[in-house]
Amino acid sequence: MANLTFLGHAAFQLKCGNDTILFDPFLTGNPLAKANPDDLDCNYIILTHGHVDHIGDAVSIAKRTGATVISNYEIATWFAAQGIASHPMHIGGAYNFPFGRVKLTIAHHGSAFDAGDGFIYMGNPAGVLVTIEGKTLYHAGDTGLFYDMKLIGEMNAISVALLPIGDNFTMGIDDAVKAVEFLNPGVVVPMHFKTFEVIDVNPDEFARKVSAIGKKAQVLAVGDDLEF
């Protein structure tokens, strides 16, 4: 049994057995986050792309815990240059880690890190499929709707899909509902909403529209868990 905790924005914690994986741990500077990054322990960090609100606290957490950062080649190399353990991947590639299988998918977005004195190129943005104990989790990252989501759904039995709904930077509610049709997950959890005024949408509206097409959505408050 795996346990998924919503940390706010696109950040999640996944626990299974002795392994703890963080996704896009944007906590410091996140007005909705409740977790203190200094209190989080993990042995892996998965990053979908290089924007500040997704890399977040990954550097400090990885240095403190010794966690391995899993991401695209450019991001992983940037972390390795700072003395942080990393595993580089790229879109379409998969790798079997001790906790399970990770595969990167396409995502339509940007990926550059604001270093304060200019942007650093961070490669292509990605979504990620994590298969653990026979169940598959899909974190879509930041993305617009794309038709290949149908192919992702056909080739993978997705237990849980984490989809952005905030609009402006990513899919809005209606596009995310269409993504649910394509992906056919067991349950969908909305993310990337309300953190900033420009993405202040109602996740309950998304849940109602998902229910209307015969699918299941679960809105998690920050700190809430989902077992699968």
N, CA, C and O of each residue as an XYZ file, in Angstrom:
912
protein
N       0.845     -1.195      0.000
C       0.000      0.000      0.000
C       0.881      1.247      0.000
O       1.807      1.359      0.804
N       0.596      2.165     -0.887
C       1.331      3.420     -0.965
C       0.478      4.538     -0.379
O      -0.749      4.519     -0.478
N       1.147      5.510      0.233
C       0.457      6.636      0.846
C       0.931      7.925      0.191
O       2.126      8.217      0.163
N      -0.022      8.696     -0.337
C       0.277      9.940     -1.034
C      -0.242     11.106     -0.212
O      -1.403     11.108      0.196
N       0.612     12.106      0.038
C       0.226     13.294      0.793
C       0.376     14.527     -0.078
O       1.414     14.723     -0.710
N      -0.664     15.367     -0.114
C      -0.624     16.612     -0.874
C       0.042     17.681     -0.023
O      -0.430     17.990      1.072
N       1.135     18.244     -0.521
C       1.885     19.270      0.208
C       1.568     20.678     -0.284
O       2.080     21.656      0.260
N       0.728     20.784     -1.311
C       0.367     22.077     -1.871
C       0.983     22.297     -3.235
O       2.072     21.798     -3.519
N       0.275     23.058     -4.101
C       0.712     23.376     -5.451
C       0.861     22.066     -6.242
O      -0.137     21.379     -6.460
N       2.061     21.705     -6.672
C       2.281     20.422     -7.354
C       3.169     19.507     -6.536
O       3.712     18.532     -7.055
N       3.318     19.820     -5.256
C       4.208     19.051     -4.367
C       3.447     17.934     -3.666
O       2.373     18.143     -3.101
N       4.034     16.742     -3.718
C       3.449     15.572     -3.061
C       4.555     14.764     -2.392
O       5.723     14.820     -2.777
N       4.147     14.022     -1.389
C       5.025     13.046     -0.750
C       4.420     11.660     -0.946
O       3.247     11.441     -0.645
N       5.216     10.735     -1.446
C       4.771      9.363     -1.668
C       5.594      8.440     -0.786
O       6.822      8.414     -0.877
N       4.915      7.685      0.065
C       5.587      6.736      0.947
C       5.145      5.323      0.606
O       3.957      5.056      0.427
N       6.110      4.430      0.520
C       5.818      3.019      0.299
C       6.954      2.205      0.897
O       8.104      2.320      0.471
N       6.627      1.385      1.884
C       7.667      0.611      2.552
C       8.671      1.532      3.211
O       8.298      2.427      3.970
N       9.950      1.315      2.922
C      11.008      2.136      3.516
C      11.383      3.342      2.665
O      12.314      4.074      3.000
N      10.672      3.551      1.581
C      11.020      4.623      0.658
C      10.047      5.791      0.751
O       8.837      5.611      0.884
N      10.611      6.989      0.678
C       9.819      8.214      0.637
C      10.300      9.054     -0.540
O      11.491      9.335     -0.676
N       9.360      9.447     -1.379
C       9.660     10.201     -2.598
C       8.918     11.527     -2.534
O       7.722     11.565     -2.248
N       9.628     12.604     -2.800
C       9.002     13.914     -2.908
C       8.912     14.314     -4.374
O       9.840     14.087     -5.151
N       7.790     14.908     -4.738
C       7.612     15.460     -6.079
C       7.562     16.987     -5.981
O       6.787     17.530     -5.193
N       8.371     17.674     -6.764
C       8.306     19.130     -6.919
C       8.079     19.858     -5.586
O       7.045     20.502     -5.405
N       9.036     19.760     -4.653
C       8.803     20.234     -3.274
C       8.918     21.749     -3.099
O       9.872     22.247     -2.501
N       7.939     22.465     -3.625
C       7.861     23.925     -3.464
C       7.104     24.231     -2.172
O       5.876     24.170     -2.127
N       7.859     24.561     -1.124
C       7.275     24.813      0.194
C       7.597     26.219      0.680
O       6.694     26.983      1.019
N       8.885     26.561      0.715
C       9.280     27.917      1.090
C       8.779     28.892      0.031
O       9.076     28.744     -1.154
N       8.016     29.889      0.469
C       7.442     30.843     -0.477
C       6.092     30.432     -1.021
O       5.463     31.192     -1.756
N       5.637     29.243     -0.672
C       4.313     28.769     -1.070
C       3.319     29.182      0.015
O       3.384     28.653      1.125
N       2.408     30.104     -0.266
C       1.515     30.621      0.775
C       0.548     29.588      1.342
O      -0.022     29.797      2.413
N       0.357     28.477      0.638
C      -0.593     27.461      1.102
C       0.093     26.266      1.761
O      -0.579     25.421      2.353
N       1.407     26.185      1.668
C       2.119     25.033      2.224
C       2.093     25.070      3.742
O       2.176     26.136      4.352
N       1.978     23.900      4.341
C       1.988     23.768      5.798
C       3.234     23.063      6.303
O       3.636     23.261      7.449
N       3.849     22.243      5.463
C       5.014     21.468      5.881
C       6.263     22.344      5.901
O       6.446     23.213      5.048
N       7.109     22.100      6.882
C       8.416     22.750      6.950
C       9.405     21.870      6.202
O       9.541     20.695      6.542
N      10.101     22.390      5.195
C      11.036     21.538      4.442
C      12.112     20.901      5.310
O      12.625     19.833      4.975
N      12.457     21.541      6.419
C      13.476     20.980      7.317
C      12.983     19.746      8.064
O      13.777     19.001      8.639
N      11.678     19.534      8.052
C      11.094     18.395      8.765
C      10.813     17.202      7.843
O      10.414     16.137      8.314
N      11.020     17.377      6.542
C      10.717     16.314      5.591
C      11.940     15.436      5.350
O      13.028     15.931      5.055
N      11.748     14.148      5.480
C      12.795     13.179      5.168
C      12.382     12.405      3.920
O      11.210     12.074      3.741
N      13.346     12.125      3.072
C      13.059     11.358      1.874
C      14.357     10.762      1.361
O      15.443     11.190      1.750
N      14.242      9.774      0.486
C      15.454      9.258     -0.156
C      15.455      9.464     -1.662
O      16.435      9.138     -2.331
N      14.354     10.007     -2.207
C      14.307     10.381     -3.613
C      13.491     11.660     -3.773
O      12.545     11.900     -3.023
N      13.863     12.474     -4.752
C      13.104     13.658     -5.127
C      12.937     13.618     -6.647
O      13.920     13.546     -7.384
N      11.698     13.665     -7.104
C      11.409     13.690     -8.538
C      10.984     15.095     -8.921
O      10.071     15.664     -8.322
N      11.658     15.656     -9.932
C      11.357     17.008    -10.392
C      10.861     16.961    -11.828
O      11.504     16.372    -12.697
N       9.714     17.584    -12.074
C       9.123     17.536    -13.407
C       9.722     18.571    -14.355
O       9.801     18.336    -15.561
N      10.142     19.714    -13.816
C      10.763     20.742    -14.658
C      11.458     21.776    -13.782
O      11.434     21.683    -12.555
N      12.087     22.776    -14.434
C      13.009     23.643    -13.725
C      12.464     24.940    -13.182
O      13.249     25.764    -12.712
N      11.167     25.173    -13.219
C      10.645     26.419    -12.676
C      10.788     26.456    -11.155
O      10.755     25.425    -10.483
N      10.948     27.668    -10.634
C      11.204     27.850     -9.206
C      10.120     27.226     -8.338
O      10.414     26.683     -7.273
N       8.858     27.300     -8.790
C       7.759     26.762     -7.988
C       7.636     25.242     -8.103
O       6.635     24.663     -7.680
N       8.648     24.602     -8.673
C       8.678     23.136     -8.726
C      10.001     22.588     -8.175
O      10.005     21.595     -7.447
N      11.114     23.229     -8.519
C      12.377     22.858     -7.869
C      12.294     23.203     -6.388
O      12.745     22.434     -5.539
N      11.715     24.361     -6.080
C      11.418     24.712     -4.697
C      12.580     24.505     -3.744
O      13.648     25.096     -3.904
N      12.353     23.650     -2.742
C      13.339     23.384     -1.685
C      14.171     22.135     -1.961
O      14.785     21.584     -1.047
N      14.195     21.691     -3.205
C      14.862     20.419     -3.507
C      16.343     20.434     -3.148
O      16.867     19.424     -2.678
N      17.029     21.555     -3.360
C      18.465     21.609     -3.073
C      18.724     21.398     -1.584
O      19.531     20.550     -1.204
N      18.046     22.161     -0.754
C      18.289     22.056      0.690
C      17.852     20.702      1.243
O      18.524     20.137      2.106
N      16.733     20.183      0.751
C      16.260     18.879      1.239
C      17.227     17.779      0.827
O      17.566     16.912      1.632
N      17.673     17.816     -0.435
C      18.586     16.777     -0.918
C      19.919     16.815     -0.183
O      20.472     15.766      0.145
N      20.440     18.006      0.078
C      21.716     18.107      0.797
C      21.589     17.613      2.224
O      22.518     17.001      2.753
N      20.460     17.867      2.851
C      20.262     17.452      4.247
C      20.008     15.956      4.368
O      20.511     15.316      5.292
N      19.239     15.395      3.454
C      18.828     13.995      3.570
C      19.697     13.022      2.788
O      19.687     11.820      3.056
N      20.454     13.541      1.816
C      21.205     12.657      0.927
C      20.346     12.030     -0.141
O      20.753     11.052     -0.768
N      19.155     12.577     -0.361
C      18.231     12.021     -1.354
C      18.803     12.140     -2.767
O      19.564     13.056     -3.077
N      18.416     11.194     -3.602
C      18.776     11.217     -5.018
C      17.708     11.976     -5.802
O      16.517     11.691     -5.674
N      18.135     12.934     -6.605
C      17.217     13.689     -7.447
C      17.068     12.971     -8.785
O      18.058     12.664     -9.449
N      15.823     12.708     -9.172
C      15.495     12.076    -10.446
C      14.820     13.115    -11.318
O      13.797     13.685    -10.939
N      15.394     13.362    -12.491
C      14.809     14.359    -13.374
C      15.422     14.231    -14.757
O      16.148     13.278    -15.041
N      15.122     15.203    -15.619
C      15.730     15.180    -16.934
C      17.241     15.408    -16.828
O      17.750     15.778    -15.769
N      17.937     15.188    -17.915
C      19.407     15.235    -17.898
C      19.931     16.593    -17.433
O      20.877     16.659    -16.648
N      19.319     17.674    -17.916
C      19.809     19.011    -17.598
C      19.642     19.336    -16.113
O      20.558     19.864    -15.482
N      18.475     19.020    -15.562
C      18.238     19.285    -14.141
C      19.126     18.401    -13.272
O      19.735     18.879    -12.315
N      19.201     17.119    -13.602
C      20.017     16.194    -12.818
C      21.488     16.615    -12.837
O      22.170     16.527    -11.817
N      21.972     17.066    -13.978
C      23.362     17.508    -14.084
C      23.608     18.758    -13.251
O      24.663     18.893    -12.632
N      22.639     19.675    -13.230
C      22.741     20.887    -12.411
C      22.836     20.533    -10.931
O      23.622     21.135    -10.198
N      22.046     19.566    -10.490
C      22.109     19.126     -9.094
C      23.436     18.412     -8.808
O      24.039     18.629     -7.757
N      23.884     17.576     -9.723
C      25.145     16.860     -9.526
C      26.312     17.825     -9.375
O      27.240     17.560     -8.611
N      26.273     18.945    -10.098
C      27.334     19.942    -10.008
C      27.393     20.587     -8.628
O      28.399     21.198     -8.267
N      26.321     20.452     -7.859
C      26.291     20.982     -6.499
C      26.562     19.900     -5.449
O      26.344     20.099     -4.254
N      27.040     18.757     -5.926
C      27.395     17.677     -5.016
C      26.222     16.846     -4.552
O      26.318     16.138     -3.549
N      25.114     16.922     -5.270
C      23.896     16.195     -4.898
C      23.758     14.960     -5.776
O      23.938     15.030     -6.991
N      23.439     13.828     -5.155
C      23.225     12.594     -5.913
C      22.078     12.795     -6.893
O      21.040     13.347     -6.531
N      22.260     12.353     -8.122
C      21.201     12.550     -9.108
C      21.186     11.395    -10.091
O      22.186     10.709    -10.301
N      20.016     11.202    -10.688
C      19.853     10.192    -11.738
C      19.217     10.871    -12.934
O      18.041     11.229    -12.873
N      19.961     11.063    -14.033
C      19.408     11.726    -15.210
C      18.565     10.785    -16.057
O      18.892      9.611    -16.230
N      17.469     11.331    -16.582
C      16.597     10.591    -17.485
C      16.168     11.539    -18.595
O      16.559     12.706    -18.610
N      15.371     11.040    -19.512
C      14.722     11.927    -20.467
C      13.425     11.314    -20.962
O      13.132     10.142    -20.722
N      12.658     12.138    -21.658
C      11.290     11.800    -22.039
C      11.258     10.531    -22.880
O      12.003     10.383    -23.849
N      10.371      9.619    -22.480
C      10.241      8.328    -23.148
C      11.067      7.243    -22.506
O      10.839      6.058    -22.749
N      12.040      7.639    -21.674
C      12.895      6.659    -21.002
C      12.327      6.233    -19.662
O      11.624      6.990    -18.994
N      12.650      4.999    -19.285
C      12.206      4.461    -17.999
C      13.399      3.809    -17.303
O      14.369      3.415    -17.949
N      13.312      3.699    -15.975
C      14.383      3.070    -15.199
C      13.771      2.425    -13.966
O      12.854      2.964    -13.346
N      14.306      1.249    -13.626
C      13.832      0.537    -12.440
C      14.685      0.903    -11.236
O      15.852      0.522    -11.148
N      14.094      1.645    -10.312
C      14.740      2.007     -9.052
C      14.370      0.978     -7.989
O      13.470      0.168     -8.211
N      15.045      0.991     -6.840
C      14.689      0.040     -5.780
C      13.217      0.103     -5.365
O      12.641     -0.913     -4.975
N      12.603      1.293     -5.448
C      11.210      1.430     -5.023
C      10.222      1.089     -6.128
O       9.060      0.798     -5.845
N      10.665      1.119     -7.392
C       9.753      0.864     -8.501
C      10.255      1.495     -9.787
O      11.412      1.906     -9.882
N       9.383      1.567    -10.765
C       9.757      2.019    -12.110
C       9.323      3.464    -12.336
O       8.207      3.854    -11.992
N      10.222      4.245    -12.919
C       9.925      5.636    -13.258
C      10.063      5.810    -14.761
O      11.047      5.370    -15.356
N       9.076      6.451    -15.372
C       9.142      6.772    -16.795
C       8.731      8.221    -16.996
O       7.734      8.668    -16.430
N       9.484      8.953    -17.791
C       9.146     10.344    -18.089
C       8.291     10.416    -19.350
O       8.527      9.697    -20.321
N       7.302     11.291    -19.314
C       6.418     11.517    -20.448
C       6.567     12.962    -20.914
O       7.192     13.778    -20.237
N       6.000     13.268    -22.052
C       6.016     14.652    -22.498
C       5.104     15.505    -21.612
O       4.178     15.002    -20.974
N       5.389     16.795    -21.593
C       4.526     17.806    -20.985
C       4.742     19.079    -21.781
O       5.874     19.403    -22.139
N       3.679     19.795    -22.057
C       3.794     21.022    -22.847
C       3.828     22.229    -21.912
O       2.803     22.659    -21.384
N       5.025     22.757    -21.727
C       5.228     23.835    -20.762
C       6.603     24.438    -21.038
O       7.137     24.272    -22.135
N       7.186     25.135    -20.060
C       8.553     25.638    -20.138
C       9.386     24.987    -19.050
O       8.875     24.192    -18.262
N      10.686     25.327    -19.004
C      11.542     24.751    -17.972
C      12.843     25.530    -17.885
O      13.856     25.140    -18.466
N      12.805     26.631    -17.155
C      14.010     27.416    -16.936
C      14.020     27.873    -15.487
O      12.984     28.262    -14.947
N      15.176     27.828    -14.861
C      15.297     28.175    -13.442
C      15.746     29.619    -13.299
O      16.735     30.033    -13.905
N      15.019     30.379    -12.497
C      15.371     31.767    -12.235
C      16.414     31.805    -11.130
O      16.093     31.648     -9.952
N      17.664     32.013    -11.519
C      18.771     32.008    -10.557
C      18.986     33.365     -9.900
O      19.921     33.531     -9.117
N      18.140     34.326    -10.206
C      18.268     35.644     -9.612
C      19.023     36.611    -10.498
O      18.716     37.803    -10.528
N      20.010     36.104    -11.220
C      20.787     36.949    -12.121
C      20.617     36.499    -13.572
O      21.455     36.789    -14.427
N      19.533     35.797    -13.830
C      19.256     35.295    -15.167
C      18.706     33.889    -15.121
O      18.786     33.212    -14.096
N      18.148     33.453    -16.235
C      17.551     32.125    -16.296
C      18.583     31.082    -16.718
O      19.448     31.339    -17.556
N      18.469     29.894    -16.112
C      19.304     28.754    -16.464
C      18.443     27.754    -17.228
O      17.362     27.386    -16.768
N      18.913     27.315    -18.386
C      18.177     26.334    -19.185
C      18.102     25.011    -18.432
O      19.122     24.501    -17.967
N      16.913     24.460    -18.312
C      16.709     23.243    -17.541
C      16.074     22.120    -18.370
O      15.408     21.247    -17.815
N      16.273     22.136    -19.682
C      15.795     21.033    -20.502
C      14.294     21.047    -20.681
O      13.621     22.019    -20.339
N      13.778     19.960    -21.219
C      12.343     19.857    -21.497
C      11.556     19.529    -20.238
O      12.010     18.739    -19.410
N      10.373     20.133    -20.085
C       9.487     19.734    -18.987
C       8.991     18.311    -19.215
O       9.018     17.800    -20.334
N       8.541     17.689    -18.146
C       8.094     16.294    -18.252
C       6.945     16.015    -17.299
O       6.745     16.714    -16.305
N       6.203     14.983    -17.630
C       5.333     14.321    -16.682
C       6.065     13.071    -16.224
O       7.116     12.735    -16.769
N       5.524     12.380    -15.232
C       6.217     11.195    -14.741
C       5.226     10.109    -14.343
O       4.226     10.372    -13.675
N       5.521      8.897    -14.764
C       4.784      7.703    -14.349
C       5.629      6.950    -13.346
O       6.775      6.605    -13.631
N       5.079      6.693    -12.182
C       5.767      5.915    -11.148
C       4.949      4.667    -10.872
O       3.800      4.752    -10.439
N       5.542      3.514    -11.121
C       4.864      2.245    -10.839
C       5.504      1.625     -9.616
O       6.698      1.328     -9.598
N       4.684      1.436     -8.595
C       5.171      0.986     -7.299
C       4.188     -0.035     -6.733
O       2.998      0.253     -6.607
N       4.679     -1.226     -6.393
C       3.837     -2.317     -5.895
C       2.653     -2.587     -6.830
O       1.536     -2.838     -6.379
N       2.914     -2.532     -8.122
C       1.893     -2.875     -9.102
C       0.884     -1.787     -9.403
O      -0.011     -1.995    -10.222
N       1.000     -0.634     -8.765
C       0.099      0.496     -9.007
C       0.869      1.617     -9.678
O       2.043      1.831     -9.377
N       0.218      2.336    -10.587
C       0.884      3.404    -11.322
C       0.287      4.762    -10.987
O      -0.925      4.968    -11.060
N       1.167      5.675    -10.620
C       0.831      7.068    -10.347
C       1.338      7.916    -11.504
O       2.477      7.758    -11.944
N       0.493      8.815    -11.995
C       0.894      9.733    -13.067
C       0.852     11.152    -12.542
O      -0.221     11.675    -12.240
N       2.021     11.783    -12.430
C       2.125     13.201    -12.099
C       2.361     13.912    -13.416
O       3.421     13.761    -14.023
N       1.388     14.683    -13.862
C       1.457     15.283    -15.192
C       2.423     16.449    -15.279
O       2.726     16.917    -16.377
N       2.920     16.934    -14.131
C       3.735     18.131    -14.161
C       2.880     19.317    -14.580
O       1.653     19.259    -14.513
N       3.525     20.382    -15.008
C       2.796     21.519    -15.568
C       2.632     21.266    -17.058
O       3.618     21.075    -17.770
N       1.409     21.264    -17.525
C       1.185     20.968    -18.943
C      -0.158     21.477    -19.416
O      -1.096     21.635    -18.635
N      -0.231     21.728    -20.704
C      -1.507     21.893    -21.358
C      -2.030     20.526    -21.761
O      -1.327     19.521    -21.655
N      -3.263     20.502    -22.221
C      -3.862     19.267    -22.717
C      -3.172     18.842    -24.008
O      -2.897     19.674    -24.873
N      -2.894     17.555    -24.137
C      -2.359     17.041    -25.399
C      -2.959     15.666    -25.679
O      -3.267     14.906    -24.761
N      -3.117     15.365    -26.961
C      -3.850     14.160    -27.345
C      -3.107     12.880    -26.974
O      -3.737     11.837    -26.795
N      -1.793     12.938    -26.858
C      -1.042     11.739    -26.480
C      -1.348     11.274    -25.056
O      -0.923     10.187    -24.663
N      -2.072     12.072    -24.281
C      -2.541     11.576    -22.985
C      -3.407     10.326    -23.180
O      -3.438      9.443    -22.324
N      -4.096     10.266    -24.293
C      -4.901      9.079    -24.596
C      -4.002      7.861    -24.734
O      -4.334      6.779    -24.250
N      -2.873      8.037    -25.388
C      -1.915      6.948    -25.539
C      -1.316      6.549    -24.190
O      -1.135      5.363    -23.913
N      -1.011      7.543    -23.354
C      -0.497      7.247    -22.014
C      -1.515      6.411    -21.242
O      -1.148      5.457    -20.557
N      -2.787      6.769    -21.353
C      -3.834      6.017    -20.663
C      -4.030      4.624    -21.214
O      -4.340      3.698    -20.464
N      -3.852      4.461    -22.522
C      -4.023      3.142    -23.133
C      -2.878      2.206    -22.780
O      -3.084      0.999    -22.658
N      -1.684      2.740    -22.617
C      -0.500      1.916    -22.380
C      -0.199      1.689    -20.904
O       0.657      0.873    -20.562
N      -0.900      2.407    -20.029
C      -0.651      2.296    -18.595
C      -1.972      2.232    -17.835
O      -2.878      3.027    -18.088
N      -2.078      1.297    -16.917
C      -3.246      1.222    -16.045
C      -2.992      2.182    -14.886
O      -2.382      1.809    -13.884
N      -3.460      3.415    -15.029
C      -3.154      4.468    -14.054
C      -4.113      4.392    -12.874
O      -5.327      4.519    -13.032
N      -3.554      4.186    -11.704
C      -4.371      4.144    -10.490
C      -4.734      5.549    -10.019
O      -5.879      5.818     -9.656
N      -3.741      6.443    -10.029
C      -3.940      7.817     -9.567
C      -3.300      8.761    -10.572
O      -2.145      8.578    -10.957
N      -4.055      9.779    -10.999
C      -3.513     10.823    -11.866
C      -3.547     12.146    -11.125
O      -4.571     12.514    -10.549
N      -2.441     12.855    -11.137
C      -2.325     14.176    -10.529
C      -2.278     15.189    -11.672
O      -1.305     15.239    -12.424
N      -3.338     15.999    -11.798
C      -3.467     16.878    -12.951
C      -3.602     18.339    -12.532
O      -4.358     18.657    -11.615
N      -2.862     19.237    -13.210
C      -3.030     20.670    -12.942
C      -4.357     21.162    -13.496
O      -4.799     20.728    -14.560
N      -4.991     22.076    -12.758
C      -6.294     22.594    -13.192
C      -6.354     24.118    -13.156
O      -7.396     24.689    -13.474
N      -5.278     24.787    -12.781
C      -5.332     26.200    -12.442
C      -5.515     27.167    -13.582
O      -5.816     28.338    -13.353
N      -5.336     26.698    -14.832
C      -5.447     27.556    -16.003
C      -4.290     28.562    -16.023
O      -3.425     28.531    -15.148
N      -4.277     29.426    -16.991
C      -3.249     30.449    -17.208
C      -1.882     29.859    -17.552
O      -1.377     30.091    -18.650
N      -1.272     29.101    -16.638
C       0.023     28.471    -16.897
C      -0.110     27.022    -17.369
O       0.819     26.483    -17.970
N      -1.240     26.395    -17.108
C      -1.444     24.969    -17.380
C      -2.865     24.759    -17.901
O      -3.565     25.716    -18.231
N      -3.271     23.514    -17.967
C      -4.667     23.203    -18.262
C      -5.596     23.912    -17.279
O      -5.275     24.071    -16.101
N      -6.749     24.331    -17.786
C      -7.818     24.754    -16.913
C      -8.733     23.573    -16.620
O      -8.434     22.437    -16.990
N      -9.830     23.845    -15.964
C     -10.712     22.769    -15.509
C     -11.249     21.937    -16.671
O     -11.166     20.709    -16.631
N     -11.791     22.569    -17.689
C     -12.419     21.806    -18.772
C     -11.395     20.963    -19.537
O     -11.677     19.818    -19.892
N     -10.217     21.518    -19.790
C      -9.184     20.736    -20.464
C      -8.725     19.573    -19.587
O      -8.439     18.487    -20.092
N      -8.655     19.800    -18.273
C      -8.239     18.728    -17.365
C      -9.282     17.610    -17.321
O      -8.933     16.438    -17.178
N     -10.559     17.971    -17.445
C     -11.610     16.943    -17.512
C     -11.431     16.095    -18.768
O     -11.571     14.873    -18.714
N     -11.125     16.729    -19.893
C     -10.863     15.969    -21.115
C      -9.643     15.065    -20.922
O      -9.615     13.944    -21.428
N      -8.639     15.549    -20.193
C      -7.461     14.725    -19.907
C      -7.847     13.473    -19.117
O      -7.283     12.400    -19.330
N      -8.807     13.617    -18.209
C      -9.282     12.457    -17.447
C      -9.912     11.435    -18.390
O      -9.711     10.232    -18.225
N     -10.666     11.901    -19.367
C     -11.244     10.989    -20.358
C     -10.144     10.221    -21.085
O     -10.254      9.012    -21.288
N      -9.087     10.925    -21.475
C      -7.995     10.285    -22.197
C      -7.237      9.282    -21.322
O      -6.897      8.189    -21.777
N      -6.975      9.656    -20.072
C      -6.091      8.864    -19.199
C      -6.809      7.695    -18.523
O      -6.200      6.660    -18.251
N      -8.108      7.865    -18.253
C      -8.920      6.836    -17.611
C      -8.299      6.316    -16.307
O      -8.131      5.107    -16.144
N      -7.959      7.212    -15.386
C      -7.370      6.764    -14.123
C      -8.413      6.229    -13.150
O      -9.607      6.487    -13.304
N      -7.956      5.485    -12.150
C      -8.870      5.040    -11.101
C      -9.417      6.226    -10.326
O     -10.604      6.269    -10.003
N      -8.556      7.184    -10.028
C      -8.956      8.413     -9.349
C      -8.033      9.525     -9.826
O      -6.855      9.298    -10.103
N      -8.590     10.735     -9.918
C      -7.785     11.890    -10.296
C      -7.776     12.887     -9.143
O      -8.799     13.140     -8.506
N      -6.601     13.442     -8.894
C      -6.422     14.445     -7.843
C      -5.985     15.753     -8.509
O      -4.971     15.773     -9.207
N      -6.727     16.839     -8.308
C      -6.321     18.113     -8.905
C      -5.155     18.743     -8.155
O      -5.007     18.556     -6.947
N      -4.333     19.490     -8.880
C      -3.192     20.194     -8.280
C      -2.974     21.500     -9.046
O      -3.660     21.786    -10.027
N      -2.004     22.281     -8.575
C      -1.612     23.521     -9.241
C      -2.798     24.471     -9.360
O      -3.152     24.902    -10.458
N      -3.405     24.792     -8.227
C      -4.519     25.737     -8.184
C      -4.470     26.492     -6.856
O      -3.994     25.971     -5.848
N      -4.971     27.730     -6.874
C      -5.126     28.604     -5.707
C      -3.824     29.101     -5.076
O      -3.878     29.956     -4.192
N      -2.674     28.609     -5.484
C      -1.427     29.061     -4.879
C      -1.227     30.550     -5.109
O      -0.777     31.274     -4.221
N      -1.566     30.996     -6.311
C      -1.470     32.398     -6.678
C      -2.826     32.855     -7.215
O      -3.630     32.039     -7.665
N      -3.072     34.165     -7.164
C      -4.374     34.692     -7.594
C      -4.706     34.310     -9.028
O      -5.867     34.061     -9.352
N      -3.703     34.263     -9.882
C      -3.947     33.996    -11.297
C      -4.394     32.556    -11.565
O      -4.915     32.263    -12.642
N      -4.197     31.656    -10.600
C      -4.655     30.273    -10.765
C      -5.683     29.895     -9.683
O      -5.768     28.739     -9.267
N      -6.449     30.881     -9.246
C      -7.448     30.673     -8.193
C      -8.740     30.124     -8.804
O      -9.674     30.875     -9.086
N      -8.776     28.817     -9.002
C      -9.972     28.160     -9.520
C     -10.528     27.222     -8.448
O      -9.848     26.912     -7.470
N     -11.756     26.779     -8.639
C     -12.453     25.955     -7.652
C     -12.280     24.474     -7.966
O     -12.827     24.003     -8.964
N     -11.539     23.720     -7.151
C     -11.345     22.300     -7.433
C     -12.632     21.488     -7.324
O     -12.746     20.422     -7.928
N     -13.596     21.985     -6.562
C     -14.872     21.265     -6.448
C     -15.633     21.286     -7.771
O     -16.349     20.337     -8.092
N     -15.482     22.360     -8.535
C     -16.084     22.402     -9.872
C     -15.468     21.320    -10.754
O     -16.171     20.631    -11.493
N     -14.164     21.181    -10.667
C     -13.479     20.114    -11.413
C     -14.009     18.751    -11.001
O     -14.303     17.913    -11.854
N     -14.132     18.522     -9.700
C     -14.609     17.228     -9.202
C     -16.018     16.928     -9.700
O     -16.320     15.788    -10.054
N     -16.884     17.939     -9.731
C     -18.258     17.740    -10.215
C     -18.254     17.368    -11.696
O     -19.000     16.484    -12.115
N     -17.432     18.027    -12.473
C     -17.394     17.756    -13.906
C     -16.779     16.384    -14.189
O     -17.178     15.713    -15.141
N     -15.825     15.970    -13.382
C     -15.262     14.625    -13.525
C     -16.318     13.581    -13.185
O     -16.448     12.574    -13.880
N     -17.065     13.822    -12.124
C     -18.131     12.895    -11.745
C     -19.183     12.787    -12.840
O     -19.748     11.714    -13.053
N     -19.449     13.887    -13.533
C     -20.470     13.905    -14.586
C     -20.090     13.039    -15.776
O     -20.964     12.626    -16.538
N     -18.796     12.754    -15.953
C     -18.385     11.861    -17.048
C     -18.134     10.436    -16.528
O     -17.565      9.602    -17.232
N     -18.565     10.174    -15.289
C     -18.489      8.828    -14.739
C     -17.135      8.443    -14.181
O     -16.851      7.259    -13.999
N     -16.287      9.439    -13.904
C     -14.971      9.180    -13.331
C     -14.927      9.676    -11.892
O     -15.841     10.364    -11.437
N     -13.871      9.328    -11.185
C     -13.757      9.677     -9.770
C     -12.655     10.699     -9.563
O     -11.524     10.515    -10.013
N     -13.002     11.783     -8.873
C     -12.015     12.792     -8.481
C     -12.004     12.913     -6.971
O     -13.042     12.789     -6.321
N     -10.835     13.153     -6.418
C     -10.716     13.389     -4.985
C      -9.903     14.656     -4.768
O      -8.722     14.723     -5.108
N     -10.558     15.656     -4.197
C      -9.879     16.907     -3.886
C      -9.195     16.759     -2.539
O      -9.851     16.482     -1.536
N      -7.890     16.939     -2.509
C      -7.130     16.841     -1.264
C      -6.813     18.241     -0.757
O      -6.298     19.077     -1.499
N      -7.124     18.491      0.509
C      -6.641     19.708      1.148
C      -5.152     19.520      1.439
O      -4.659     18.393      1.503
N      -4.448     20.627      1.611
C      -3.019     20.516      1.913
C      -2.841     19.734      3.215
O      -3.410     20.085      4.249
N      -2.044     18.672      3.143
C      -1.825     17.804      4.295
C      -2.636     16.529      4.269
O      -2.374     15.607      5.042
N      -3.633     16.467      3.376
C      -4.469     15.273      3.284
C      -3.711     14.119      2.598
O      -2.794     14.332      1.806
N      -4.133     12.897      2.935
C      -3.522     11.683      2.395
C      -4.484     10.935      1.491
O      -5.703     11.077      1.588
N      -3.906     10.139      0.613
C      -4.660      9.212     -0.232
C      -3.873      7.910     -0.277
O      -2.688      7.917     -0.610
N      -4.512      6.795      0.053
C      -3.844      5.496     -0.032
C      -4.292      4.788     -1.300
O      -5.458      4.856     -1.689
N      -3.354      4.111     -1.932
C      -3.695      3.355     -3.143
C      -2.765      2.163     -3.288
O      -2.887      1.397     -4.244
